């Protein structure tokens, strides 16, 4: 499902897309959560996981 960013009142589409792109940049494992309140993006949260490999591959 996709959202229409143009419908978010009073917010600049280019700025929102730039911030989302920055949150996704170099993310290998994790998630990006976008919180919307009253048709406004109020928070972009990045959660990153680091996967560590054991020396013997287990």
CHARMM-style PDB file with segment names, atoms N, HN, CA, C and O in Angstrom:
ATOM      1  N   UNK     1       0.844  -1.177   0.000  1.00  0.00      PROA
ATOM      2  CA  UNK     1       0.000   0.000   0.000  1.00  0.00      PROA
ATOM      3  C   UNK     1       0.890   1.243   0.000  1.00  0.00      PROA
ATOM      4  O   UNK     1       1.883   1.289   0.727  1.00  0.00      PROA
ATOM      5  N   UNK     2       0.559   2.214  -0.779  1.00  0.00      PROA
ATOM      6  HN  UNK     2      -0.247   2.176  -1.370  1.00  0.00      PROA
ATOM      7  CA  UNK     2       1.360   3.429  -0.838  1.00  0.00      PROA
ATOM      8  C   UNK     2       0.540   4.623  -0.370  1.00  0.00      PROA
ATOM      9  O   UNK     2      -0.686   4.632  -0.481  1.00  0.00      PROA
ATOM     10  N   UNK     3       1.227   5.619   0.150  1.00  0.00      PROA
ATOM     11  HN  UNK     3       2.223   5.611   0.240  1.00  0.00      PROA
ATOM     12  CA  UNK     3       0.578   6.840   0.620  1.00  0.00      PROA
ATOM     13  C   UNK     3       0.876   7.965  -0.346  1.00  0.00      PROA
ATOM     14  O   UNK     3       1.926   7.989  -0.988  1.00  0.00      PROA
ATOM     15  N   UNK     4      -0.050   8.888  -0.444  1.00  0.00      PROA
ATOM     16  HN  UNK     4      -0.903   8.868   0.077  1.00  0.00      PROA
ATOM     17  CA  UNK     4       0.151  10.052  -1.289  1.00  0.00      PROA
ATOM     18  C   UNK     4       0.717  11.179  -0.441  1.00  0.00      PROA
ATOM     19  O   UNK     4      -0.016  11.813   0.317  1.00  0.00      PROA
ATOM     20  N   UNK     5       2.012  11.433  -0.562  1.00  0.00      PROA
ATOM     21  HN  UNK     5       2.608  10.918  -1.178  1.00  0.00      PROA
ATOM     22  CA  UNK     5       2.671  12.453   0.260  1.00  0.00      PROA
ATOM     23  C   UNK     5       2.085  13.828   0.001  1.00  0.00      PROA
ATOM     24  O   UNK     5       2.101  14.676   0.894  1.00  0.00      PROA
ATOM     25  N   UNK     6       1.574  14.071  -1.181  1.00  0.00      PROA
ATOM     26  HN  UNK     6       1.561  13.383  -1.906  1.00  0.00      PROA
ATOM     27  CA  UNK     6       1.004  15.385  -1.493  1.00  0.00      PROA
ATOM     28  C   UNK     6      -0.200  15.699  -0.605  1.00  0.00      PROA
ATOM     29  O   UNK     6      -0.562  16.867  -0.457  1.00  0.00      PROA
ATOM     30  N   UNK     7      -0.816  14.696  -0.021  1.00  0.00      PROA
ATOM     31  HN  UNK     7      -0.522  13.748  -0.141  1.00  0.00      PROA
ATOM     32  CA  UNK     7      -1.998  14.933   0.802  1.00  0.00      PROA
ATOM     33  C   UNK     7      -1.649  15.397   2.217  1.00  0.00      PROA
ATOM     34  O   UNK     7      -2.548  15.735   2.987  1.00  0.00      PROA
ATOM     35  N   UNK     8      -0.383  15.420   2.570  1.00  0.00      PROA
ATOM     36  HN  UNK     8       0.348  15.145   1.945  1.00  0.00      PROA
ATOM     37  CA  UNK     8       0.020  15.839   3.910  1.00  0.00      PROA
ATOM     38  C   UNK     8       0.038  17.365   3.962  1.00  0.00      PROA
ATOM     39  O   UNK     8       0.925  18.010   3.403  1.00  0.00      PROA
ATOM     40  N   UNK     9      -0.944  17.918   4.634  1.00  0.00      PROA
ATOM     41  HN  UNK     9      -1.664  17.394   5.088  1.00  0.00      PROA
ATOM     42  CA  UNK     9      -1.160  19.368   4.645  1.00  0.00      PROA
ATOM     43  C   UNK     9       0.030  20.136   5.203  1.00  0.00      PROA
ATOM     44  O   UNK     9       0.571  19.777   6.249  1.00  0.00      PROA
ATOM     45  N   UNK    10       0.434  21.190   4.510  1.00  0.00      PROA
ATOM     46  HN  UNK    10      -0.006  21.482   3.660  1.00  0.00      PROA
ATOM     47  CA  UNK    10       1.419  22.126   5.012  1.00  0.00      PROA
ATOM     48  C   UNK    10       2.850  21.623   5.070  1.00  0.00      PROA
ATOM     49  O   UNK    10       3.703  22.289   5.656  1.00  0.00      PROA
ATOM     50  N   UNK    11       3.140  20.476   4.485  1.00  0.00      PROA
ATOM     51  HN  UNK    11       2.447  19.935   4.009  1.00  0.00      PROA
ATOM     52  CA  UNK    11       4.501  19.958   4.529  1.00  0.00      PROA
ATOM     53  C   UNK    11       5.073  19.887   3.125  1.00  0.00      PROA
ATOM     54  O   UNK    11       4.374  19.563   2.165  1.00  0.00      PROA
ATOM     55  N   UNK    12       6.326  20.188   3.029  1.00  0.00      PROA
ATOM     56  HN  UNK    12       6.893  20.451   3.809  1.00  0.00      PROA
ATOM     57  CA  UNK    12       7.025  20.192   1.755  1.00  0.00      PROA
ATOM     58  C   UNK    12       7.391  18.764   1.364  1.00  0.00      PROA
ATOM     59  O   UNK    12       8.126  18.082   2.078  1.00  0.00      PROA
ATOM     60  N   UNK    13       6.872  18.324   0.228  1.00  0.00      PROA
ATOM     61  HN  UNK    13       6.275  18.877  -0.352  1.00  0.00      PROA
ATOM     62  CA  UNK    13       7.106  16.959  -0.231  1.00  0.00      PROA
ATOM     63  C   UNK    13       8.590  16.666  -0.407  1.00  0.00      PROA
ATOM     64  O   UNK    13       9.051  15.593  -0.017  1.00  0.00      PROA
ATOM     65  N   UNK    14       9.345  17.588  -0.982  1.00  0.00      PROA
ATOM     66  HN  UNK    14       8.970  18.459  -1.299  1.00  0.00      PROA
ATOM     67  CA  UNK    14      10.773  17.369  -1.226  1.00  0.00      PROA
ATOM     68  C   UNK    14      11.532  17.190   0.086  1.00  0.00      PROA
ATOM     69  O   UNK    14      12.423  16.346   0.177  1.00  0.00      PROA
ATOM     70  N   UNK    15      11.185  17.978   1.099  1.00  0.00      PROA
ATOM     71  HN  UNK    15      10.461  18.664   1.025  1.00  0.00      PROA
ATOM     72  CA  UNK    15      11.853  17.864   2.397  1.00  0.00      PROA
ATOM     73  C   UNK    15      11.550  16.516   3.046  1.00  0.00      PROA
ATOM     74  O   UNK    15      12.451  15.868   3.579  1.00  0.00      PROA
ATOM     75  N   UNK    16      10.298  16.094   3.004  1.00  0.00      PROA
ATOM     76  HN  UNK    16       9.566  16.621   2.571  1.00  0.00      PROA
ATOM     77  CA  UNK    16       9.928  14.795   3.578  1.00  0.00      PROA
ATOM     78  C   UNK    16      10.659  13.658   2.883  1.00  0.00      PROA
ATOM     79  O   UNK    16      11.201  12.767   3.537  1.00  0.00      PROA
ATOM     80  N   UNK    17      10.674  13.691   1.567  1.00  0.00      PROA
ATOM     81  HN  UNK    17      10.235  14.414   1.036  1.00  0.00      PROA
ATOM     82  CA  UNK    17      11.357  12.631   0.829  1.00  0.00      PROA
ATOM     83  C   UNK    17      12.854  12.620   1.105  1.00  0.00      PROA
ATOM     84  O   UNK    17      13.462  11.553   1.190  1.00  0.00      PROA
ATOM     85  N   UNK    18      13.450  13.793   1.246  1.00  0.00      PROA
ATOM     86  HN  UNK    18      12.956  14.660   1.177  1.00  0.00      PROA
ATOM     87  CA  UNK    18      14.884  13.877   1.551  1.00  0.00      PROA
ATOM     88  C   UNK    18      15.170  13.268   2.926  1.00  0.00      PROA
ATOM     89  O   UNK    18      16.145  12.534   3.089  1.00  0.00      PROA
ATOM     90  N   UNK    19      14.331  13.569   3.905  1.00  0.00      PROA
ATOM     91  HN  UNK    19      13.539  14.165   3.773  1.00  0.00      PROA
ATOM     92  CA  UNK    19      14.544  13.028   5.253  1.00  0.00      PROA
ATOM     93  C   UNK    19      14.352  11.510   5.287  1.00  0.00      PROA
ATOM     94  O   UNK    19      15.086  10.808   5.982  1.00  0.00      PROA
ATOM     95  N   UNK    20      13.384  11.010   4.551  1.00  0.00      PROA
ATOM     96  HN  UNK    20      12.788  11.580   3.986  1.00  0.00      PROA
ATOM     97  CA  UNK    20      13.172   9.557   4.477  1.00  0.00      PROA
ATOM     98  C   UNK    20      14.361   8.893   3.787  1.00  0.00      PROA
ATOM     99  O   UNK    20      14.833   7.843   4.224  1.00  0.00      PROA
ATOM    100  N   UNK    21      14.837   9.504   2.720  1.00  0.00      PROA
ATOM    101  HN  UNK    21      14.453  10.356   2.365  1.00  0.00      PROA
ATOM    102  CA  UNK    21      16.008   8.974   2.010  1.00  0.00      PROA
ATOM    103  C   UNK    21      17.227   8.952   2.922  1.00  0.00      PROA
ATOM    104  O   UNK    21      17.986   7.983   2.912  1.00  0.00      PROA
ATOM    105  N   UNK    22      17.427  10.008   3.713  1.00  0.00      PROA
ATOM    106  HN  UNK    22      16.810  10.796   3.721  1.00  0.00      PROA
ATOM    107  CA  UNK    22      18.545  10.052   4.657  1.00  0.00      PROA
ATOM    108  C   UNK    22      18.432   8.944   5.695  1.00  0.00      PROA
ATOM    109  O   UNK    22      19.438   8.342   6.071  1.00  0.00      PROA
ATOM    110  N   UNK    23      17.217   8.670   6.159  1.00  0.00      PROA
ATOM    111  HN  UNK    23      16.400   9.158   5.853  1.00  0.00      PROA
ATOM    112  CA  UNK    23      17.023   7.612   7.150  1.00  0.00      PROA
ATOM    113  C   UNK    23      17.347   6.241   6.557  1.00  0.00      PROA
ATOM    114  O   UNK    23      17.812   5.351   7.270  1.00  0.00      PROA
ATOM    115  N   UNK    24      17.107   6.068   5.270  1.00  0.00      PROA
ATOM    116  HN  UNK    24      16.729   6.790   4.691  1.00  0.00      PROA
ATOM    117  CA  UNK    24      17.365   4.787   4.611  1.00  0.00      PROA
ATOM    118  C   UNK    24      18.814   4.613   4.172  1.00  0.00      PROA
ATOM    119  O   UNK    24      19.262   3.492   3.933  1.00  0.00      PROA
ATOM    120  N   UNK    25      19.542   5.713   4.067  1.00  0.00      PROA
ATOM    121  HN  UNK    25      19.177   6.624   4.262  1.00  0.00      PROA
ATOM    122  CA  UNK    25      20.910   5.674   3.556  1.00  0.00      PROA
ATOM    123  C   UNK    25      21.789   4.740   4.400  1.00  0.00      PROA
ATOM    124  O   UNK    25      21.840   4.858   5.625  1.00  0.00      PROA
ATOM    125  N   UNK    26      22.466   3.830   3.736  1.00  0.00      PROA
ATOM    126  HN  UNK    26      22.425   3.735   2.741  1.00  0.00      PROA
ATOM    127  CA  UNK    26      23.421   2.892   4.350  1.00  0.00      PROA
ATOM    128  C   UNK    26      22.792   1.952   5.370  1.00  0.00      PROA
ATOM    129  O   UNK    26      23.517   1.342   6.155  1.00  0.00      PROA
ATOM    130  N   UNK    27      21.481   1.817   5.385  1.00  0.00      PROA
ATOM    131  HN  UNK    27      20.892   2.312   4.746  1.00  0.00      PROA
ATOM    132  CA  UNK    27      20.808   0.895   6.311  1.00  0.00      PROA
ATOM    133  C   UNK    27      20.857  -0.506   5.718  1.00  0.00      PROA
ATOM    134  O   UNK    27      20.307  -0.750   4.644  1.00  0.00      PROA
ATOM    135  N   UNK    28      21.518  -1.429   6.418  1.00  0.00      PROA
ATOM    136  HN  UNK    28      21.966  -1.231   7.290  1.00  0.00      PROA
ATOM    137  CA  UNK    28      21.641  -2.808   5.916  1.00  0.00      PROA
ATOM    138  C   UNK    28      20.627  -3.722   6.576  1.00  0.00      PROA
ATOM    139  O   UNK    28      20.003  -4.541   5.901  1.00  0.00      PROA
ATOM    140  N   UNK    29      20.452  -3.595   7.889  1.00  0.00      PROA
ATOM    141  HN  UNK    29      20.959  -2.930   8.436  1.00  0.00      PROA
ATOM    142  CA  UNK    29      19.480  -4.392   8.637  1.00  0.00      PROA
ATOM    143  C   UNK    29      18.744  -3.446   9.566  1.00  0.00      PROA
ATOM    144  O   UNK    29      19.382  -2.734  10.341  1.00  0.00      PROA
ATOM    145  N   UNK    30      17.439  -3.417   9.513  1.00  0.00      PROA
ATOM    146  HN  UNK    30      16.920  -3.995   8.883  1.00  0.00      PROA
ATOM    147  CA  UNK    30      16.689  -2.558  10.409  1.00  0.00      PROA
ATOM    148  C   UNK    30      15.394  -2.089   9.779  1.00  0.00      PROA
ATOM    149  O   UNK    30      14.855  -2.730   8.877  1.00  0.00      PROA
ATOM    150  N   UNK    31      14.902  -0.957  10.270  1.00  0.00      PROA
ATOM    151  HN  UNK    31      15.339  -0.436  11.003  1.00  0.00      PROA
ATOM    152  CA  UNK    31      13.627  -0.443   9.782  1.00  0.00      PROA
ATOM    153  C   UNK    31      13.582   1.072   9.919  1.00  0.00      PROA
ATOM    154  O   UNK    31      14.313   1.672  10.708  1.00  0.00      PROA
ATOM    155  N   UNK    32      12.697   1.672   9.122  1.00  0.00      PROA
ATOM    156  HN  UNK    32      12.103   1.186   8.482  1.00  0.00      PROA
ATOM    157  CA  UNK    32      12.423   3.100   9.216  1.00  0.00      PROA
ATOM    158  C   UNK    32      10.921   3.219   9.466  1.00  0.00      PROA
ATOM    159  O   UNK    32      10.111   2.686   8.708  1.00  0.00      PROA
ATOM    160  N   UNK    33      10.564   3.920  10.530  1.00  0.00      PROA
ATOM    161  HN  UNK    33      11.222   4.354  11.146  1.00  0.00      PROA
ATOM    162  CA  UNK    33       9.158   4.096  10.897  1.00  0.00      PROA
ATOM    163  C   UNK    33       8.785   5.566  10.746  1.00  0.00      PROA
ATOM    164  O   UNK    33       9.470   6.449  11.261  1.00  0.00      PROA
ATOM    165  N   UNK    34       7.694   5.814  10.035  1.00  0.00      PROA
ATOM    166  HN  UNK    34       7.137   5.097   9.616  1.00  0.00      PROA
ATOM    167  CA  UNK    34       7.206   7.175   9.817  1.00  0.00      PROA
ATOM    168  C   UNK    34       5.908   7.328  10.593  1.00  0.00      PROA
ATOM    169  O   UNK    34       4.952   6.588  10.360  1.00  0.00      PROA
ATOM    170  N   UNK    35       5.869   8.281  11.513  1.00  0.00      PROA
ATOM    171  HN  UNK    35       6.645   8.882  11.702  1.00  0.00      PROA
ATOM    172  CA  UNK    35       4.691   8.517  12.337  1.00  0.00      PROA
ATOM    173  C   UNK    35       3.946   9.731  11.807  1.00  0.00      PROA
ATOM    174  O   UNK    35       4.526  10.799  11.612  1.00  0.00      PROA
ATOM    175  N   UNK    36       2.643   9.549  11.576  1.00  0.00      PROA
ATOM    176  HN  UNK    36       2.171   8.682  11.735  1.00  0.00      PROA
ATOM    177  CA  UNK    36       1.783  10.614  11.062  1.00  0.00      PROA
ATOM    178  C   UNK    36       0.713  10.911  12.098  1.00  0.00      PROA
ATOM    179  O   UNK    36       0.110   9.990  12.649  1.00  0.00      PROA
ATOM    180  N   UNK    37       0.473  12.187  12.369  1.00  0.00      PROA
ATOM    181  HN  UNK    37       0.963  12.935  11.921  1.00  0.00      PROA
ATOM    182  CA  UNK    37      -0.563  12.626  13.308  1.00  0.00      PROA
ATOM    183  C   UNK    37      -1.304  13.801  12.678  1.00  0.00      PROA
ATOM    184  O   UNK    37      -0.694  14.805  12.312  1.00  0.00      PROA
ATOM    185  N   UNK    38      -2.607  13.670  12.557  1.00  0.00      PROA
ATOM    186  HN  UNK    38      -3.103  12.854  12.854  1.00  0.00      PROA
ATOM    187  CA  UNK    38      -3.430  14.718  11.931  1.00  0.00      PROA
ATOM    188  C   UNK    38      -2.905  15.100  10.549  1.00  0.00      PROA
ATOM    189  O   UNK    38      -2.762  16.281  10.236  1.00  0.00      PROA
ATOM    190  N   UNK    39      -2.621  14.095   9.732  1.00  0.00      PROA
ATOM    191  HN  UNK    39      -2.737  13.135   9.987  1.00  0.00      PROA
ATOM    192  CA  UNK    39      -2.154  14.274   8.358  1.00  0.00      PROA
ATOM    193  C   UNK    39      -0.809  14.996   8.269  1.00  0.00      PROA
ATOM    194  O   UNK    39      -0.497  15.583   7.233  1.00  0.00      PROA
ATOM    195  N   UNK    40      -0.012  14.962   9.331  1.00  0.00      PROA
ATOM    196  HN  UNK    40      -0.266  14.485  10.173  1.00  0.00      PROA
ATOM    197  CA  UNK    40       1.317  15.574   9.340  1.00  0.00      PROA
ATOM    198  C   UNK    40       2.337  14.513   9.752  1.00  0.00      PROA
ATOM    199  O   UNK    40       2.119  13.776  10.714  1.00  0.00      PROA
ATOM    200  N   UNK    41       3.442  14.440   9.025  1.00  0.00      PROA
ATOM    201  HN  UNK    41       3.618  15.039   8.244  1.00  0.00      PROA
ATOM    202  CA  UNK    41       4.531  13.586   9.466  1.00  0.00      PROA
ATOM    203  C   UNK    41       5.171  14.275  10.661  1.00  0.00      PROA
ATOM    204  O   UNK    41       5.669  15.395  10.553  1.00  0.00      PROA
ATOM    205  N   UNK    42       5.152  13.595  11.802  1.00  0.00      PROA
ATOM    206  HN  UNK    42       4.747  12.685  11.890  1.00  0.00      PROA
ATOM    207  CA  UNK    42       5.678  14.201  13.023  1.00  0.00      PROA
ATOM    208  C   UNK    42       6.986  13.564  13.466  1.00  0.00      PROA
ATOM    209  O   UNK    42       7.701  14.127  14.295  1.00  0.00      PROA
ATOM    210  N   UNK    43       7.307  12.386  12.918  1.00  0.00      PROA
ATOM    211  HN  UNK    43       6.727  11.928  12.244  1.00  0.00      PROA
ATOM    212  CA  UNK    43       8.523  11.712  13.365  1.00  0.00      PROA
ATOM    213  C   UNK    43       8.969  10.695  12.328  1.00  0.00      PROA
ATOM    214  O   UNK    43       8.150   9.992  11.737  1.00  0.00      PROA
ATOM    215  N   UNK    44      10.265  10.627  12.117  1.00  0.00      PROA
ATOM    216  HN  UNK    44      10.930  11.198  12.598  1.00  0.00      PROA
ATOM    217  CA  UNK    44      10.875   9.581  11.302  1.00  0.00      PROA
ATOM    218  C   UNK    44      11.913   8.914  12.194  1.00  0.00      PROA
ATOM    219  O   UNK    44      12.870   9.551  12.635  1.00  0.00      PROA
ATOM    220  N   UNK    45      11.715   7.629  12.455  1.00  0.00      PROA
ATOM    221  HN  UNK    45      10.937   7.112  12.097  1.00  0.00      PROA
ATOM    222  CA  UNK    45      12.587   6.905  13.382  1.00  0.00      PROA
ATOM    223  C   UNK    45      13.328   5.807  12.638  1.00  0.00      PROA
ATOM    224  O   UNK    45      12.735   5.043  11.876  1.00  0.00      PROA
ATOM    225  N   UNK    46      14.625   5.740  12.867  1.00  0.00      PROA
ATOM    226  HN  UNK    46      15.107   6.360  13.486  1.00  0.00      PROA
ATOM    227  CA  UNK    46      15.474   4.725  12.242  1.00  0.00      PROA
ATOM    228  C   UNK    46      15.947   3.763  13.319  1.00  0.00      PROA
ATOM    229  O   UNK    46      16.509   4.172  14.334  1.00  0.00      PROA
ATOM    230  N   UNK    47      15.710   2.476  13.082  1.00  0.00      PROA
ATOM    231  HN  UNK    47      15.253   2.143  12.258  1.00  0.00      PROA
ATOM    232  CA  UNK    47      16.195   1.434  13.982  1.00  0.00      PROA
ATOM    233  C   UNK    47      17.156   0.570  13.185  1.00  0.00      PROA
ATOM    234  O   UNK    47      16.794  -0.010  12.161  1.00  0.00      PROA
ATOM    235  N   UNK    48      18.375   0.495  13.669  1.00  0.00      PROA
ATOM    236  HN  UNK    48      18.669   0.966  14.501  1.00  0.00      PROA
ATOM    237  CA  UNK    48      19.398  -0.248  12.945  1.00  0.00      PROA
ATOM    238  C   UNK    48      19.899  -1.409  13.781  1.00  0.00      PROA
ATOM    239  O   UNK    48      20.118  -1.273  14.985  1.00  0.00      PROA
ATOM    240  N   UNK    49      20.079  -2.550  13.134  1.00  0.00      PROA
ATOM    241  HN  UNK    49      19.902  -2.660  12.156  1.00  0.00      PROA
ATOM    242  CA  UNK    49      20.615  -3.734  13.788  1.00  0.00      PROA
ATOM    243  C   UNK    49      21.979  -4.039  13.195  1.00  0.00      PROA
ATOM    244  O   UNK    49      22.192  -3.907  11.990  1.00  0.00      PROA
ATOM    245  N   UNK    50      22.883  -4.442  14.044  1.00  0.00      PROA
ATOM    246  HN  UNK    50      22.709  -4.549  15.023  1.00  0.00      PROA
ATOM    247  CA  UNK    50      24.210  -4.831  13.596  1.00  0.00      PROA
ATOM    248  C   UNK    50      24.323  -6.338  13.778  1.00  0.00      PROA
ATOM    249  O   UNK    50      24.157  -6.853  14.884  1.00  0.00      PROA
ATOM    250  N   UNK    51      24.604  -7.034  12.696  1.00  0.00      PROA
ATOM    251  HN  UNK    51      24.739  -6.616  11.797  1.00  0.00      PROA
ATOM    252  CA  UNK    51      24.748  -8.486  12.740  1.00  0.00      PROA
ATOM    253  C   UNK    51      26.225  -8.813  12.863  1.00  0.00      PROA
ATOM    254  O   UNK    51      27.034  -8.430  12.017  1.00  0.00      PROA
ATOM    255  N   UNK    52      26.558  -9.515  13.910  1.00  0.00      PROA
ATOM    256  HN  UNK    52      25.901  -9.825  14.597  1.00  0.00      PROA
ATOM    257  CA  UNK    52      27.951  -9.883  14.163  1.00  0.00      PROA
ATOM    258  C   UNK    52      28.152 -11.346  13.785  1.00  0.00      PROA
ATOM    259  O   UNK    52      27.333 -12.199  14.126  1.00  0.00      PROA
ATOM    260  N   UNK    53      29.221 -11.627  13.094  1.00  0.00      PROA
ATOM    261  HN  UNK    53      29.886 -10.934  12.816  1.00  0.00      PROA
ATOM    262  CA  UNK    53      29.557 -12.989  12.714  1.00  0.00      PROA
ATOM    263  C   UNK    53      30.581 -13.526  13.709  1.00  0.00      PROA
ATOM    264  O   UNK    53      31.549 -12.848  14.053  1.00  0.00      PROA
ATOM    265  N   UNK    54      30.351 -14.749  14.161  1.00  0.00      PROA
ATOM    266  HN  UNK    54      29.564 -15.300  13.882  1.00  0.00      PROA
ATOM    267  CA  UNK    54      31.321 -15.363  15.054  1.00  0.00      PROA
ATOM    268  C   UNK    54      32.550 -15.784  14.238  1.00  0.00      PROA
ATOM    269  O   UNK    54      32.423 -16.062  13.046  1.00  0.00      PROA
ATOM    270  N   UNK    55      33.744 -15.836  14.861  1.00  0.00      PROA
ATOM    271  HN  UNK    55      33.847 -15.611  15.830  1.00  0.00      PROA
ATOM    272  CA  UNK    55      34.970 -16.178  14.125  1.00  0.00      PROA
ATOM    273  C   UNK    55      34.917 -17.530  13.420  1.00  0.00      PROA
ATOM    274  O   UNK    55      35.529 -17.693  12.365  1.00  0.00      PROA
ATOM    275  N   UNK    56      34.190 -18.514  13.989  1.00  0.00      PROA
ATOM    276  HN  UNK    56      33.694 -18.382  14.847  1.00  0.00      PROA
ATOM    277  CA  UNK    56      34.136 -19.835  13.373  1.00  0.00      PROA
ATOM    278  C   UNK    56      32.922 -20.001  12.466  1.00  0.00      PROA
ATOM    279  O   UNK    56      32.669 -21.107  11.987  1.00  0.00      PROA
ATOM    280  N   UNK    57      32.162 -18.934  12.217  1.00  0.00      PROA
ATOM    281  HN  UNK    57      32.367 -18.036  12.606  1.00  0.00      PROA
ATOM    282  CA  UNK    57      31.055 -18.990  11.274  1.00  0.00      PROA
ATOM    283  C   UNK    57      29.744 -19.501  11.851  1.00  0.00      PROA
ATOM    284  O   UNK    57      28.789 -19.695  11.099  1.00  0.00      PROA
ATOM    285  N   UNK    58      29.664 -19.724  13.153  1.00  0.00      PROA
ATOM    286  HN  UNK    58      30.440 -19.567  13.764  1.00  0.00      PROA
ATOM    287  CA  UNK    58      28.431 -20.228  13.777  1.00  0.00      PROA
ATOM    288  C   UNK    58      27.587 -19.096  14.300  1.00  0.00      PROA
ATOM    289  OT1 UNK    58      26.514 -19.332  14.856  1.00  0.00      PROA
TER     290      UNK     58
END
